[in-house]
Amino acid sequence: DRQAARDWYKKSLTLAKRLAEVRGTPEDQRDLSVSYEKLGVLAQEDGDRQVARDWYKKALDIRERLVEARGTPEDWRDLSLSYEKMGNLAREDGDWQAARERYEKSLAIRERLVDVRGTVNDYDDLAVSFYKLATVSVSKQEQLELAKCGLSISETLYKGTGIPRYQTFIRAFKRLLK
């Protein structure tokens, strides 16, 4: 029930705004950005890219401020997700250059997170970034290089975890390599 979900997300947004105004902690700001992002996801799934863009932009603005203010790995990861979502919208709009720019920003953050933390989730995010960027690459050679990087990460993740999701990644990267 999409309308019920939207209603709940809007209620959550109202509460998050109130907490951000009253307490104003970084955690309250992060919660507010998550509320904006969830509404953006719903709008995007409904095909309303402009509304999704507006919600995502609000989340992005908060996340940029959080990175500047405290810059935890979680703040950086949230920012990378915002860039990815904005890139997805640009790709859906056929604006390959804007999509590429946003995916590159997301990739740069994720590479940094792998260097700093190196969790399975960080590598997972990095593989996703390689895939997204490969789908908007400017040349076949660049697409192949990005796909090889993503394939290597995905194969390592699958061998280390056995999670079937990584088999799906592996197949997707192999399709790009053809």
JOWOBEL-V356653 format. One record per backbone hydrogen bond with DSSP energy under -1.0 kcal/mol. CO is the residue of the C=O (numbers start at 1). NH is the residue of the N-H. If there is no record, write none. Layout:
co=[CO	CO]
nh=[NH	NH]
This chain:
co=[1	2	3	4	5	6	7	8	9	10	11	12	13	14	15	16	17	18	19	19	25	26	27	28	29	30	31	32	33	34	35	36	37	38	39	40	41	42	43	44	47	48	49	50	51	52	53	54	55	56	57	58	59	60	61	62	63	64	65	66	66	72	73	74	75	76	77	78	79	80	81	82	83	84	85	86	87	88	89	90	91	94	95	96	97	98	99	100	101	102	103	104	105	106	107	108	109	110	111	112	113	113	119	120	121	122	123	124	125	126	127	128	129	130	131	133	134	139	140	141	142	143	144	145	146	147	148	149	150	151	152	153	154	155	156	157	158	163	164	164	165	166	167	168	169	170	171	172	173	175]
nh=[5	6	7	8	9	10	11	12	13	14	15	16	17	18	19	20	21	22	23	24	29	30	31	32	33	34	35	36	37	38	39	40	41	42	43	44	45	46	48	47	49	52	53	54	55	56	57	58	59	60	61	62	63	64	65	66	67	68	69	70	71	76	77	78	79	80	81	82	83	84	85	86	87	88	89	90	91	92	93	95	94	96	99	100	101	102	103	104	105	106	107	108	109	110	111	112	113	114	115	116	117	118	123	124	125	126	127	128	129	130	131	132	133	134	135	136	137	143	144	145	146	147	148	149	150	151	152	153	154	155	156	157	158	159	160	161	162	166	167	168	169	170	171	172	173	174	175	176	177	178]
